[in-house]
Amino acid sequence: MKKLLLGNEALAQGAIDAGISGVYAYPGTPSTEITEYIQKSKIAQELNIHSNWSVNEKTAMEAALGMSYAGKRSLTVMKHVGLNVAADVFMNMSVSGINGGLVVVVADDPSMHSSQNEQDSRYYGKFAMIPILEPSNQQESYDITKYAFELSEKFGLPVLIRMVTRLSHSRAGVTTGERVAQNEIKLPKNARQFQLIPMHARGLYNQLIDIQPDMQAHSENSIYNKLTKGTDTSFGIITAGIAYNYLMENFDDGNCPYPVLKISQYPLPKKAVKHLFDTCEKILVLEDGYPFIEEMISDFLNENKKVIGRLTGDVPRVGELNPDNIGKALGFKVTELKEVPKIVAGRPPELCVGCGHRDLFNAVNTLGEEAKTQKVFGDIGCYALGALPPFNSINTLIDMGASITMAKGASDAGIHPAIAIIGDSTFTHSGMTGLLEAVVENTKMTVIISDNSAIAMTGAQDSSASGRLVNICKGIGVDPKHLKVLTPLHKNLDENIDLIRNEINYNGVSVIISQRPCVQLSKEKKDNIKHLLEIAIN
C-alpha cells in the first residue's frame, strides 16, 4: 500500500507493522507526531497498542523496558534533550539488554528550531555501545523501523533510531508492507538479567563488550550502508541520513560522479571507509548535526589531512545542512541570498491572544517594578516566551524543571524575591523533586505553577497534572496556608498582584497555582478541567 506520510508518520507506521505492543513518550518537537499517529491509528486501537503519554522521558523509557521484560516489542520516543532526562535508564539497559525488541527513537533538532541546543544523539548510542540507525528518507524511516526491532532481538540490545527535524516534518510517498503479529508474553531466560547489582552487572557488561565485534561485522554488511562507485576520485563522499538527499539534489540526473558511501547503520563500517580513503584524493563528510563520523575517521585515518567537513570549515560547523552549502563544499557555484528583502518581516513567536500566561506576566512585571531585585527563573513551555518582548519577565531558561531549583539556589545566595515560573506539565515532568528540596529547607522563594491544563507548546496534549496540582503540592509538604490558586484575567489583576506580593514576602516556600485552561482546548475539555479543579480545591 502506498501512503503519503511525514517521516515521523512513516516511522510510526513501521513500528505498528513491526508488531509493537506499546509506545511510551513525552511530547517534544520534532518527535511528537510519531506517538500521535499511533494514538489516532484505527489499527493500533484494534490491536490495543498502549499509547498514552508518559509523565516524562525517563518514565517512558522505563515503562518501555518493562514491556520488553515481558517479551513484547516496545517503542519509546523523545526529542534529543529528552534523552538527557532518560539517560540513566538508557545507559543501564544497554548493560542489562532487552527481552522483547526495544527501539529508542530520538528526534534531533539541528539549527535549534524549537530547542535549547543542537545535541547529536548518535554520541549517546556510541556511548551506550548499541546499534544506531539513521534513515535518509521517509521510505527508509518505515523500513528501518521494522528492521530495528529485528536487530534489537538479534543482539538482545536496545536500538537507537536518530531522526532530524527536516526528515521528521517532510512528506513523501511510502510503500508499506505486511504487519508482524505482536509477541506473546515470554519472560527472560536468565532470571538475573535485569538485576543490575554489581555482581551481576559485571558479567552483563562483559557480554556487551564481547558482542561489539559481531555488531561491527553486521554493520559492515548492512543493506543500509551502501558504497556507490564513481568516475571522479578527486572526492570520496561519506554521507549519513538526510544529508544524502541534499547531496543528490546537486546533480540533475541523480548521478553523482564521485564515489559515495551512504551510512545509515552504526557502528561505522570501517572497511568501506578505508576503501574510500585508499582510492580517493580527499574525503568530504556530510552529516546533519555534530561531526560524529568526521571525528571518528579523522582519529584513525586522517594522517595526511585528507578528511574535510564540519571540523575543517568546508561545511558549516553549526546549523542544518542543505543542498546549497553542500554544493559550495563541492566547489559548485552557488547563488547565495546576501540579505533578507525588507518586504519579508520578522515574525518572532508570541503567546496566543487570550492566553492566561499574558495576565500572569503582567502581574509579575508590576511586582518587579516594586522590587528592583526581583529575579524570575523560567522553564520550558509556552510561557518561555515571557523572556521576549513585550513582557521581558523571565531571567533564565535552561532545562525542564530548572526554574525551581535555580530559584532555590539564587535564594540560598541571597536573591530576594526569587520567583520560579513553571508550567503544569513541566512541573510533573521535572519540577516536583525541586519543590520537595525547597520544602525540606523551607527556602524563602515563591513557585508559580502556570497551569493551562495542557502540554500546550507541542499541540495541547493531555497534561498529567490536570486536576492534581493542589494535592501534589500538599503531598510534597507545602504549607496549605501558602498554597494559593488564582485565575489570571485582566479583571483580577489588582487582586492577583496583592496575592503574589503577600506570598513573595512570606519567609518560606510558597506556591501559587495560576489556573486557566489553554485557549486552544475545546469547551468540553475546559469544562472537565474546571470540574476537576473544583474537586481538588474542595
KOLZAFI-406314 format. One record per residue: residue in three letters; x, y negated, z negated of N, C-alpha, C, O, CB in turn. Coordinates in steps of 0.2 Angstrom, whole numbers, plus 5000, padded with zeros to 4 digits. Glycine has a CB too. Layout:
BEGIN
ALAXYZXYZXYZXYZXYZ/...
This chain:
BEGIN
MET500450065000500050005000500449945000500949944997499550004994/LYS500249895004500649835004500349775000499749765001500749805012/LYS500649744996500449684992500849624992501449634993500349714984/LEU500549564992500949504991501049484984500549474980500549444995/LEU501649494981501749484974502349444973502849434976501949554972/LEU502249404967502849374964503349434962503249484961502649334958/GLY504049414961504549454959504349484952504449544951505149424958/ASN504049444948503849474941503249524942503249574939503649414937/GLU502749504947502249554948502449614951502149674949501649514952/ALA502949614955503149674958503549714953503449784953503749654964/LEU503849684949504249724943503649754939503749814937504649674939/ALA503149714937502649744933502249804936502149854933502149694931/GLN502149794943501849854946502249914946502049974946501649834953/GLY502949904947503449954947503449994940503450054940504149934948/ALA503349954935503349984928502650024927502750084924503349934923/ILE502150004929501450034929501550104933501350154931500849994932/ASP501850104939501950154943502450204941502450264943502050134950/ALA502850184936503450224933503150264927503550304925504050184931/GLY502550254926502250294920502350264913502350304908502450354920/ILE502350194913502450164906501850174902501250184904502650094906/SER501850184895501350184891501250124887500750114883501450244886/GLY501750074887501650014884502149964886502749974888501750024876/VAL501949894886502349844887502349794881501849784878502149804894/TYR502949774879502949734872503349674874503949674877503349774867/ALA503149614873503449554875503149494871502649494868503249544882/TYR503549444871503349374869503449324875503849334878503849354863/PRO502949284876502949244882503549194882503749164877502249194882/GLY503849184888504349144889504549134896504649184900505049174885/THR504449074899504649064906505349074907505849044903504448994908/PRO505549114912505149134918504949204918504849234923505549124924/SER504849234912504649304911503949324911503749384911505049334906/THR503549274909502849284906502349324911501949364908502549214905/GLU502449314917501949344922502049424922501549454924502049314929/ILE502549444920502649524920502149554915501749594918503349544918/THR502049524909501649554905500849534906500449574906501749534897/GLU500749474909500149454911499849494916499249514916500149384913/TYR500249514921500049554926499749624924499249654926500649564932/ILE500149654919499949724916499349714912498849754912500549744912/GLN499249654909498649644905498049644909497549664907498749584900/LYS498149614915497549604919497449664924496949664928497649544923/SER497849704924497849764929497249814927497249834921498549804929/LYS496849824931496249874930496549944929496349984925495749874936/ILE497049964933497350024932497750034925497650084922497950044938/ALA498049984923498349984916497849994911497950024906498749914915/GLN497249954912496749964907496450034907496350064901496149914908/GLU496350064913496150134913496650184910496350234907495950154920/LEU497250164911497750214908497950194901498350234898498450204912/ASN497550144898497650124891498350114889498650124884497450184886/ILE498650074894499350044893499349994888499049944889499750024900/HIS499749994882499749944877500049884880500549884883500149964871/SER499749824879500049764882499849704878499949644881499749754889/ASN499749704872499649644868500249614867500749644867499249664861/TRP500249544866500849504865501149524858500749534853500649434865/SER501749524857502049534851502249464847502149414850502749574852/VAL502349464841502549404837503149374839503249314839502549424830/ASN503649414841504249384844504649444848504449494848504749354838/GLU505249424850505549474855505849534851505949584853506149434858/LYS506049514845506349574840505849624839505949684839506649544834/THR505249604837504749644835504449684842504349744841504049614832/ALA504549644847504349684854504849734855504549794857504349624859/MET505449724855505949774857505949834852506049894854506649744857/GLU505849824845505749874841505149914842505249974841505749844833/ALA504649884843504049924845504149964851503950024851503449874846/ALA504449944856504649974862505050034861504950094864504949934868/LEU505550024856505950084854505550134850505650194851506550054850/GLY505050114846504650164843504250204848504150264847504150124838/MET503950174853503650214858504150264862503950314863503350164863/SER504750234863505250284866505350344861505450394864505850244868/TYR505450324855505550384850505050434851505150494850505550354843/ALA504450414852503850464853503850504860503450544861503150434852/GLY504350484864504450514870504150484876504150504882504150584870/LYS503750424875503450394880503850334883504350314880502750364878/ARG503750324889504050264893503850194891503250184890504050274900/SER504250154889504050084887504450034890505050044892504150084879/LEU504149974891504449914894504449854889503949844886504149894900/THR505049824888505049764884505349704888505849714892505449774877/VAL504949644887505049594892505249524888504849514883504549584897/MET505649484890505849424887506249374892506449404897506249434880/LYS506349314890506749274894507449274890507549314885506549194894/HIS507949244893508649254891508749234884509049274880509149214896/VAL508549184882508649164875508249204870508449214864508449084874/GLY507749234872507349284868507749344867507649384862506749304872/LEU508249364871508649424870509149404864509349454860509149434876/ASN509249344863509649324857509249344850509549364845509849244856/VAL508649334850508249354845508149424844508149454838507449324846/ALA508249464849508149534849508849574849508849634849507749564855/ALA509349534848510049564849510249614844510549664846510549504849/ASP509949614838510049664833509849734835510249774835509749644826/VAL509249734837509049804839509349824846509449884847508249804840/PHE509449774850509649784857510349824856510449874860509749724861/MET510849794852511449824852511449884848511849934850511949774848/ASN511049894843511049964840510650014843510850074843510649954833/MET510150004848509850054851510250084857510150134860509150034854/SER510850044859511250074864511650124860511950174864511750014866/VAL511750124854512150174850511650234848511850294849512350144843/SER511050224846510550274845510350314851510150374851509950244841/GLY510350274857510050294863509250294862508950274858510250374864/ILE508950324867508250324868507950394869508350444869507950284874/ASN507350404868507050474870506650464876506850494881506550494864/GLY506050434876505750414882506050354885506350314882504950404881/GLY506050354892506350294895506150224893505550214892506150304903/LEU506650184892506550114889506950064894507550074894506750114882/VAL506550024896506849974901506749904897506249884896506549974908/VAL507349864897507349794894507349744900507849744904507849784889/VAL506849704901506849654907506949584904506649564899506149654911/VAL507549554906507649494904507649444910508049454915508349494900/ALA507349384910507249334915507749284913507549244909506549314916/ASP508249274917508749214915508449154919508049154924509449234918/ASP508749094917508449034920509048984922509148934919508048994914/PRO509449004927509948964930509648894931509148884934510348994936/SER510048844930509848764931509348744925509148684925509448764937/MET509148794920508848774914508148734916508048684914509248724910/HIS507748764920507148734922506648724916506248684915506748774927/SER506748774911506248774905506648804899506348844896505548804907/SER507248794899507648824894508248784891508348724893507948894897/GLN508548804885509048764882509748784885510148744884509048784875/ASN509848834889510448854891510448894898509848914900510948884886/GLU510948904901510948944907511249024906511449054910511448914912/GLN511149044900511449104897511349164902510849174905511149124891/ASP511849204904511849254908511749324904512249344901512449254913/SER511249354905511149414901511549474903511549524899510349434901/ARG511849474909512249534911512849544905513049604904512549524917/TYR513049494902513549494897513349544891513649574888513749424894/TYR512649534889512349574884512349644886512549694882511649554883/GLY512249664892512149734895512849764894512949814892511949734902/LYS513349724897514049744896514349754889514649804887514549694900/PHE514149704885514249714878513949774875514349804870514049654874/ALA513349794876513049854874513249914877513149974875512249844874/MET513649914883513849964887513350014889513350074889514350014882/ILE512749974892512250014895512149994903512449944905511549994891/PRO511850034907511750014914511349954914510849934911511350074917/ILE511549914920511249844921511049854928511349874933511649784920/LEU510349824930510149824937509949754938509649714934509549874938/GLU510049734944509949664946509649664953510049664958510549624946/PRO508949664954508649664961508749594964508949544961507949674960/SER508749604971508949544975508249514978508349454981509449554980/ASN507749554978507149534982506549564978506649604974507149544989/GLN505949544980505349574977505249644978505049684974504749534980/GLN505449674984505349744985505849784980505649834978505549764992/GLU506449754980506949794975506649784968506849824964507649764976/SER506349734966506049724959505649784958505649804952505749654959/TYR505249794963504749854962505149924962505049964957504249854968/ASP505549934967505949994967506450004961506450064959506250004974/ILE506749954960507249964954506949974948507250014944507649894954/THR506349954946506049964940505850034939505950064934505449924939/LYS505550064945505450134944506050174943506150224940505050164951/TYR506650154947507250194946507550184939507850224937507750164952/ALA507450124936507750114930507450164924507850184920507550034928/PHE506850184925506650224920506950294921507050334916505850234920/GLU507050314927507350374929508150374926508350424923507350394936/LEU508450314927509150304925509150314917509650344914509450244927/SER508650274914508650274907508650344904508950364899508050234904/GLU508150384907508150454904508650504906508850544902507450484906/LYS509050484912509550524914510150514909510450564907509850504921/PHE510350454907510850444902510650434895511050434891511250374904/GLY510050434894509750434887509950364884510050364878510150484882/LEU509950314888510050244886509550194888509250204893510750224888/PRO509450144884509050084887509450064893510050064894508950034882/VAL509050034898509250004904509049934904508449914903509050044911/LEU509549884906509349814907509249794914509649804918509949774904/ILE508649764915508549734922508549654921508249624917507849754925/ARG508949624925509049554925508749524931508849534937509849534925/MET508249474929507849434934508149364933508449344928507149444933/VAL508049324938508149254938507549214940507049244943508749234942/THR507449144939506849104940506649114947506049124948507049034938/ARG507049104952506849094959506549164961506049164965507349074963/LEU506849214959506549284961505949294957505449324960507049344960/SER505849284951505349294947504649254949504149284949505449274940/HIS504849194952504249154954504149144961503849094963504349084951/SER504449184966504349184973503949244975504049294972504949164977/ARG503549234981503149294983503449324989503749294993502449274984/ALA503349384990503449424996503049484997502749504992504249444997/GLY502949515003502649575003503049635000503649645001502549595011/VAL502649674997502949734993502549794995501949804994502949724985/THR502949844997502649914998502649954992503249974989502949955004/THR502049974989502050014983502050084984501850104990501449994978/GLY502250134980502250204981501750234976501350204973502950234980/GLU501850304975501450344971501650324963502150304961501550414972/ARG501150334959501150324952501350384948501050444950500550294949/VAL501850384944502050434940501650444934501450394931502850434938/ALA501450504932501050514926501450494919502050504919500750584925/GLN501050474914501350454908501650514905501350574905500850414903/ASN502250504901502550564897502050584892501650544889503150544894/GLU502050644890501750674884502150654878502750644878501650744884/ILE501850654872502250644866502750704865502550754865501750634860/LYS503350684864503950734863504450694859504750654861504250754870/LEU504550724853504950694848505750714849505850764853504850714841/PRO506150674847506850684849507150754846506950784841507350634845/LYS507550784851507850854849508250844843508250894838508250884855/ASN508650794842509150784837508750734832508650674833509750744839/ALA508550764826508150734821508550674818508250634815507950784816/ARG509250674819509650614816509850564821510150514819510250644813/GLN509550564827509750524832509650454831510050404832509350544839/PHE509050434827508850364826509050344819508750294816508150364827/GLN509450384815509650374808510350344809510850374808509650434804/LEU510350274810511050244810511350224804511550164803510950184815/ILE511450274799511850264794512550284796512650324801511650314788/PRO513050254793513750264796513950334798514250344803514250234791/MET513750384794514050454795513750484802514050524805513850494790/HIS513150454804512850474810513050434816513150454821512050484809/ALA513050364814513150314819513850324823513950314829513150244817/ARG514350354819515050364821515050414827515350404832515550384816/GLY514650464826514650514831514250494837514450504843514250584829/LEU513650454836513250424842513650374846513650374852512650394839/TYR514050334842514450284846515050324850515150304856514850244841/ASN515250374848515750414852515450444858515750444863516050474848/GLN514750464857514450484863514350434868514350444874513750514861/LEU514150374866514150314870514750294874514750284880513950254866/ILE515350304871515950294874516150354879516350334885516550294869/ASP515950414877516050464881515650464888515950494893515950534878/ILE515050434888514650434894514850384899514550384904513950424892/GLN515250334897515450274901515750304908515550274913515950234898/PRO516150354908516450374915515850394919515850384925516950424914/ASP515350434916514850454920514350394923514150404929514350504916/MET514350344919513950284921514350254927514050224932513850244915/GLN514950254926515350214931515350254938515250224943516150214929/ALA515350324938515350364944514650354947514550354953515450434942/HIS514150354943513450344946513350284949513050274954512950354940/SER513650224946513650164949514050154956513850124961513950104944/GLU514550194956514950194962514650224968514750204974515650234961/ASN514150264967513750304972513050274972512650314976513750374971/SER512850224969512150204969511950174975512350144979512050154963/ILE511350194977511050164984510950084983510850054988510350194985/TYR510950064977510849984976511549954976511549884976510549974969/ASN512049984977512749954978512949974985513150024987513249974973/LYS512949924990513049934997513549895000513549834999512349925001/LEU514049925003514649895006514449895014514449945017515249925005/THR514449835017514249825024514949805027515249755025513649775025/LYS515149835032515749815036515649755040515149745043516049875040/GLY516149715041516149655045516749655050517249685049516049595041/THR516649615055517249605060517749555058518249555061516949585067/ASP517549505054517949455052518249465044517849455040517649385053/THR518849485044519049495037519449435033519749445029519549555037/SER519349375036519649325033519249305026519549285021519549255037/PHE518649335026518249335019518049405018517749435023517649285019/GLY518049425012517649485010517149455004517349415000518049535007/ILE516549465005516049435000515749484996515449534998515449405005/ILE515749464989515449504984514849464982514949414979515949524978/THR514249494982513649454980513149504976513149564977513249424986/ALA512849464972512349504967511649474967511649414967512649514960/GLY511149514966510449484965510249434971510449454977510449444959/ILE509949384969509649344974510149304978509949274983509149294970/ALA510749294976511249264980511349304986511549264991511949264976/TYR511249364987511249404993510749374998510949365004511149474992/ASN510149354996509649325001509949255003509849235009509049314997/TYR510249214999510449155000511049155005511049115010510749114994/LEU511449205005512049215009511749235016511949205021512449275007/MET511249275017511049295023510649245027510549245033510549355022/GLU510349195023510049135026510449095030510249055034509649095021/ASN511149105029511649065033511749085040512149055044512249055029/PHE511449145041511549175048510849195051510449235049511949245047/ASP510749155057510149155060509949225062509349245062510149115066/ASP510349265064510149335067510249385061510049445062510649355072/GLY510349365055510349405049511049455049511049495045509749455049/ASN511449435054512049475054512649435051512949395055512249505061/CYS512949455045513549415043514149445046514249505046513549425035/PRO514549405049515249435052515749465047516149495048515549385056/TYR515649445040516149465035515949525032515349535031516149405030/PRO516349565029516149625025515849595019516049555015516849665023/VAL515249635017514849615011514749675007514549725009514249585013/LEU514949665000514749704995514149684991514249634987515349724990/LYS513549714992512949684988512949734982512849794982512349694992/ILE512949704976512949734970512249724966512049664965513549714965/SER511949784965511349774961511349824955510849834951510749794965/GLN511849864954511949904948512649904945513149904949511749984950/TYR512649894939513249894935513249954930512749984928513349824931/PRO513849984928514549954929514749934936514549964941515049994926/LEU515149884937515449864943515749924947516149964944515949804942/PRO515549934953515849984957516549964960516649934965515349994964/LYS517049984956517649964957518049994963518449954966518149984951/LYS517850044965518150074971517950034977518350014982517950144973/ALA517350014978517049964983517449904983517649874988516349964983/VAL517449874977517849814976518549814978518749764981517749784968/LYS518849864976519549874978519649884985520149854988519849934974/HIS519249914989519249924996519149854999519549835004518649974999/LEU518749814997518649745000519249704999519449665003518049714997/PHE519549714993520149674991520749694995521149654997520349684984/ASP520749754997521349785001521349765008521849765012521449855000/THR520649745011520549745018520449665020520349655026520049785020/CYS520349625015520149555017520649505014520949515009519449535014/GLU520649445017521149395015520949365009521349355004521249345021/LYS520349345008520049315002519449345000519049375004519949235003/ILE519249344994518649374991518249314988518449284984518749424985/LEU517649304991517149254989516649284985516249334987516849214995/VAL516549264978516049294974515449254973515549194972516349314967/LEU514849274975514249234975513749274970513549324971513949234982/GLU513649234964513149264959512849204956513149154954513549304954/ASP512149214954511749164951511849174944511749224941511049174953/GLY512149124940512249124933512949114932513349074935512049194930/TYR513249154927513949144925514349184930514149224934514049174918/PRO515049164930515549204934515649274931516249294930516149164935/PHE515149314930515249384927515649424931516149454929514449414926/ILE515449434938515849484942516549454943517049484943515449494949/GLU516549384945517149354946517649364941518249374942517049274948/GLU517449354934517949364929518249434929518749444928517549344922/MET517749484930517949554929518449574935518949604933517349604930/ILE518349554941518849564946519449524946519949544948518449564953/SER519349464943519949424943520449454938521049454938519849354940/ASP520149484933520549524927521049574930521549584928520149544922/PHE520749614935521149674937521349674944521749714947520749734936/LEU521149614948521349614955521649554957521949554963520749634959/ASN521649504953521749434956522549414955522649354954521349384953/GLU522949454957523649434956523849384961524249334959524149494957/ASN523649384967523849334972523249274973523349244978523849374979/LYS522849274968522349214968521949224974521749174977522749144968/LYS521749284976521349294982520549284980520149264985521449364985/VAL520349284974519649284972519449214971519749174967519549324966/ILE518949194975518649124974517949124972517649174974518849074980/GLY517649074969516949074967516849014962517048964963516749144964/ARG516449034957516248984952516848954948516948894946515749004947/LEU517349004946517948984942518448944946518748904942518249054940/THR518448944952518948904956518648844958518948804961519148944962/GLY517948834958517648774960517448774967517148724970518148714959/ASP517548834971517248844978516548844978516248834983517648904981/VAL516248874972515548874971515348834965515748834960515248954971/PRO514848794965514648754959514648794952514448854952514048724960/ARG514948774947515048804941514448814937514348864933515548774937/VAL513948764938513348764934512748764939512848744945513348704929/GLY512148784937511548774941511448834945511848884946511548714945/GLU510948834949510748884954511148884960511348834962510048884955/LEU511248944963511548944970510948934975510348934973511849014971/ASN511148914981510648904986510948914993511548914993510248834986/PRO510548924998510948935005511448875006511948895010510448935010/ASP511348815004511748765006512448765003512948755006511448695005/ASN512448774996513048774993513448834994514048844994512948764985/ILE513148894996513448954999513748935006514348955007512949014999/GLY513348905010513648885017514248845016514748855020513048855021/LYS514248795011514848755010515448795008515948785010514648705005/ALA515348845004515848885002516148925007516748945007515648934996/LEU515748945012515948975018516348935023516548955028515349015021/GLY516348865022516648825027516148795032516348765037517248855030/PHE515548805031515048785036514848715035514948685030514348825036/LYS514648675041514448605040513748605037513248635040514448575047/VAL513648575031513048575028512848495027513248455025513048605021/THR512248485029511948415028511748405021511248445019511348405033/GLU512048365017511848355010511448295009511548245012512448355006/LEU510948295005510548235003510948194998511048214992509848255000/LYS511148135000511648094996511248064990511448064984511948045000/GLU510648044991510248014986509448034987509248034993510347944985/VAL509148034981508348044982508047984985508147924982508048064975/PRO507647984990507247924993506847894987506647924983506847944998/LYS506847824988506447784982505747804982505447794977506547714984/ILE505447834988504747844988504647904983504047914981504547864995/VAL505147944982505048004978505147984970505647974968505548064979/ALA504547984967504547954960504748014955504548074956503947924958/GLY505148004950505248054945504648064941504248024939505848034940/ARG504548134939503948154936504148194930504048254930503448184940/PRO504348164924504548194918503948234915503348204916504948154913/PRO504048294912503448324909503148284903503548244900503648394906/GLU502548284902502148254897501648294894501348334897501948184900/LEU501448274888500848304884500248294888500148244891500848284877/CYS499748344888499148334891498748274888498848264882498748404891/VAL498348244892497848194889497448234884497148284886497448164895/GLY497348204878496948234873497248284869496948314865496348264877/CYS497948294870498248344866498348314859498448264857498948354869/GLY498248364854498248344847498948324845499048294840498048404843/HIS499448354848500148334846500248254847500648224843500648364851/ARG499948224852499948154853499848114846500148074844499548124858/ASP499248134843498948094837499448114831499548064827498248114836/LEU499748174831500148184826500748144826501048114821500348264826/PHE501048134832501648094833501548024831501947994829501948104840/ASN500947994833500847934831500847914824501047864822500147914834/ALA500547964820500547964813501347964810501547924806500148014810/VAL501648014813502348024811502847964812503247944808502648084814/ASN502647934818503047874820502947814816503347774814502947854827/THR502347804813502147754809502547754802502747704800501347754808/LEU502547814800502947834794503647824795504047804790502847904791/GLY503947834801504647824802504847754802505347734800504847854809/GLU504347714804504447634804504547614796504847564795503947594808/GLU504147644792504147634785504847654782505147614778503547664781/ALA504947714783505647744780506147754785506147794789505447814777/LYS506547704786507047704791507547764791507847774796507547634790/THR507547794786508047854785507747924787508047974787508347864778/GLN507047914789506747974791507048014797507147984802505947964793/LYS507048074796507348124802506848174803506548204798508048144800/VAL506648184809506148234811506548294815506848284820505648204815/PHE506448354813506848414816506248454820505748474817507148454810/GLY506348454826505848484831506048554832506548584830505848444837/ASP505548584836505648654838505448674845505348624849505248704833/ILE505448734847505248754854504548764855504248804852505648814856/GLY504248724860503548724861503348654865503748614866503148734855/CYS502648654866502448594870502648524866502848474869501748594870/TYR502648534859502748474855503548454856503648394853502648484848/ALA503948494859504648464860504648404864505148364864505048524864/LEU504148394868504048334872504048274868504048214871503448334877/GLY503948284861503948224857504648194856504748134853503748244850/ALA505148224859505848194859505848144865506348104865506348254860/LEU505448144869505448094875505048034874504548034870505248134882/PRO505147984878504647934878503947954880503848004884504847874883/PRO503447924878503347864874503447874866503447824862502747824875/PHE503547934864503547954857504247944854504347904849503248024855/ASN504747974857505447974854505347994846505747964842505747904855/SER504948044845504848054837505348104835505448104829504148084837/ILE505648154839506048204836506748194837507048174843505748274840/ASN507148214832507848204832508248264835508848264838508148184826/THR508048324833508348394835507948444838507348444837508748424829/LEU508148484843507848534846508348584848508748574853507448514853/ILE508448644844508948694845508748764848508848784853509348694839/ASP508348794843508048864845507448874841507248834837508648914844/MET507148934842506448944839506548954831506948994829506249014842/GLY506248914828506248914820506748874817506748864811506348984818/ALA507148834821507748794818507448734815507848704811508248784823/SER506848714816506648654813506648654806506848604802505948634816/ILE506348704803506348714796506948724792507148684788505848774794/THR507348764795508048774792508548714793508948704788508348844795/MET508448684798508848624799508648564794509048534792508848594806/ALA507948564794507748514789507948524782508148484778506948504790/LYS507948594780508148614774508948594773509048564767508048684773/GLY509348604777510048594777510148514776510548494773510448614783/ALA509748474780509848404780509648374773509948334771509448374786/SER509048404771508848384764509348404759509448364754508148414762/ASP509648464759510148484755510748434755511148414750510448554756/ALA510848404761511448354762511248284759511648244759511648354769/GLY510648274758510348204755509948164760509748104758510948164754/ILE509748194766509248154770508548164767508348214765509248194777/HIS508248104767507548094765507248034768507547984768507548094757/PRO506648044771506248104772506548154777506748134782505548084773/ALA506548214776506648274780506048304782505748344778507248324777/ILE505848304789505248324791505348384797505748364801504748274794/ALA505048434796505048484801504448494805503948494801505248564798/ILE504448484811503848494815503948564819504348564823503648434820/ILE503448604818503448674822502748694824502248674820503748724817/GLY502748724829502048754832501848814828502248844825502148764839/ASP501248834829500948884825501248954828501448994823500148894826/SER501348964834501649024837502349024835502649084833501549034844/THR502748974836503448974834503548984826504049014824503748904836/PHE503048964822503148974815503049044814503449074810502548934811/THR502649084817502549154815503149194819503349244817501849184817/HIS503349164824503949194828504549194824504949244823504049154835/SER504749134821505449124818505449074812505949064810505949104823/GLY504849054810504848994805504749024798504948984793504448944807/MET504449084797504149104791504749114786504749094780503749164791/THR505349144788505849154784506249094782506449084776506449204787/GLY506249044786506548974784506148944779506348914774506548934790/LEU505448944779505048914774505148954768505148924762504248924777/LEU505149024768505249054762505949034758505949024752505349134763/GLU506449024762507048994759506948934756507248914751507648994765/ALA506648884759506448824756506048824750506148794745506148774761/VAL505548874750505148884744505548914738505448894732504548934746/VAL506048954740506448984734506848934731506948934725506949034737/GLU507048884734507448824731507048764730507248714727508048804736/ASN506348764732505948714731506248644734506348594731505748704724/THR506548654740506848594743506448544745505848544746507148624750/LYS506648484744506248424745506248404752506648374755506548354741/MET505648434755505548424763504848434764504448464760506048474767/THR504648414770503948424772503948464779504248444784503548354773/VAL503548514779503448554785502848544788502248554785503548634784/ILE502748514794502148504798502048564803502448564808502148434801/ILE501548604802501448654807500848624812500348614810501148724804/SER501148614818500648584823500248634827500548664831501048534828/ASP499648654824499348714826498848704831498248674830498948744820/ASN498948724837498548714843498248784845497848794850498848684849/SER498348834840498048904841498148934848497748964850497248894840/ALA498748924850498948954857499648954858500048904855498548914863/ILE499948994862500648984864500548944871500648974876500949064866/ALA500548884870500248834875500748824880500548814886500048774872/MET501348814879501948794884501948844889502148834895502548794880/THR501748914888501848964893501248984896501149034900502249024890/GLY500648944895500048964898499448984893498949004895500149024902/ALA499548954887498948964882498849034880498249054880498348924884/GLN499349074880499249144877498949144870499049094867499849194878/ASP498649204868498449204861499049204856499549234857498049274860/SER498949164851499449154845499249204840498749204837499449084843/SER499849234837499749274831499549244825499349274820500349314830/ALA499649174825499549134819498849114818498649094813499949074819/SER498449124824497749094824497349114817497249174816497349114830/GLY497049064814496649084808497049114802496749134797496149124810/ARG497749114802498049154797498549104793498849124788498449204800/LEU498649044796499249004793499148984786499648984782499248934797/VAL498548964784498448954777498649004772499049004767497748934775/ASN498449064774498549124770499349144770499549164765498149184772/ILE499649134776500349154776500749104772501149134768500549144784/CYS500549044772500948994768500849004761501349004757500748924770/LYS500249024759500149044752500549104750500749104744499349054750/GLY500549154754500849214753501649204752501949234748500749264758/ILE501849154756502649144755502749104749503349104746502849094761/GLY502249074746502349044739502348964739502548934735503049064737/VAL502048934745501948864745501448844740500848874739501748844752/ASP501548794736501048774730500448754734500448704738501348714726/PRO499848784732499248764735499048684735498748664739498648804732/LYS499348654730499148584729499548544735499348484736499448554722/HIS500048574737500448534743500448574749500948574753501148524740/LEU499848614750499748644757499048614759498548624757499648724756/LYS499148564764498648524767498448544774498848564778498748454766/VAL497848524776497548534783497348464785496848434782497048594783/LEU497548444791497248384794497048394801497248444804497748324793/THR496648354803496448354810496748294814496548234812495648354811/PRO497148304819497448254822497048224828497048244833498148274826/LEU496648164826496248124830496448054829496548034823495548144829/HIS496348014834496447944833496047914827496247874824496347904839/LYS495347934827494947904822495147924814494947894810494247934823/ASN495647974814495847994807496547974806496847994801495848074807/LEU496847924810497547904810497747884803498247904800497647854815/ASP497347834800497547804794497547854788497947854784497047744792/GLU496947894788496947954783497447994784497748024779496247984784/ASN497648014790498248064791498948034789499348074786498248084798/ILE499047974790499647934788499647944780500247954778499647864790/ASP499147924777499147924770499347994767499648004762498447904767/LEU499048044770499148114768499848134769500148164765498648164772/ILE500148124775500848144776501248104772501748134769500948124784/ARG501148034771501547994766501548024759502148034756501347924766/ASN501048044757501048074750501448144749501748154744500248094748/GLU501348184755501748244754502548234755502948274753501548294760/ILE502648184759503348164760503748144754504248154752503448114766/ASN503348114750503548084743503548134738503848124732503148024741/TYR503248194739503248244734503948274733504348284738502748304736/ASN504148284727504848314726504948384726505048424721505148284719/GLY504748414732504748484733504548504740504448454744504348524728/VAL504448564741504148584748503448574749503048594744504348664749/SER503248544754502548534756502448554763502848544767502348454755/VAL501848584764501648604771501048574773500548574769501648684771/ILE501048544779500448514782500248554788500648554793500548434783/ILE499648574789499448604795499048554799498448544797499048674793/SER499248534804498948484809498548534814498848554819499448434812/GLN497948544813497548594816497048564821496548524820497148634812/ARG497148574828496748554833496848594839497448594842496748484835/PRO496348634842496548684847496748654853496548594855495848724849/CYS497148684857497448664863496848644868496348684869497848714867/VAL496948584872496448564876496348614882495848604885496548494879/GLN496748654883496748704889496248764887496148804891497448724891/LEU496148774881495748834879495048824880494748764881495848844871/SER494648874881493948874883493548854877493848864871493748944886/LYS492948834878492548814872492348874868492348874861491848794874/GLU492348934871492248994867492749014862492749034856492049054871/LYS493449004865493949014860494048964855494248974849494649014865/LYS493948904857493948844852493448854846493648844840493748784855/ASP492848884848492348894843492548954838492448944832491648914846/ASN492849004841493049064837493649034832493649064827493349114842/ILE494048994835494648974831494348924825494648934819495148924835/LYS493848884826493548844821493248884816493348874810493048794824/HIS492948944818492648984813493149024808493149024802492249044817/LEU493749044812494249074808494649024803494749044797494849104813/LEU494648964805494948914801494548904795494848894789495148854805/GLU493948894796493448884790493448944785493448924779492748874793/ILE493549004788493549054783494249054779494249064773493549124787/ALA494749034782495449034779495448984774495748994768495949024784/ILE495148924775495148864770494748884764494848864759494948804774/ASN494148914766493648934760493848994756493549014752492948934763/
